[in-house]
Amino acid sequence: MHTVIFITCAHKKEAENIAKALIKNKLAACVNIVDKINSLFWWQGKVDCAQEVLLIIKSKRTKLNKIIKLVKSRHSYQVPEIIALPIIGGYKPYLNWINDSCR
């Protein structure tokens, strides 16, 4: 099946590096880069905040482990956000395009 994966990055250069690697290695059909998001989160027992860049990745569920491995090797965070949500439906030609792009 298909999946949407969210990953936050420390800055745009890191996000672009990860996005290009995912596309080049056919681990993702599309990666959206959303710059300048404000994040609030718990870290090391206190509330923290950061300006981050969000990656929205469209891929296949079977690629998730390879995506995690690639992201961890290129990411600056000790514990990067990598969460995957199932795509339960969508426009069939688009879903087929994801399949073709991730081969």
Secondary structure as GFF3:
##gff-version 3
##sequence-region A 1 103
A	DSSP	beta_strand	2	9	.	.	.	ID=ss1
A	DSSP	alpha_helix	12	24	.	.	.	ID=ss2
A	DSSP	beta_strand	30	43	.	.	.	ID=ss3
A	DSSP	beta_strand	46	60	.	.	.	ID=ss4
A	DSSP	three_ten_helix	61	63	.	.	.	ID=ss5
A	DSSP	alpha_helix	64	74	.	.	.	ID=ss6
A	DSSP	beta_strand	82	86	.	.	.	ID=ss7
A	DSSP	alpha_helix	92	101	.	.	.	ID=ss8
###
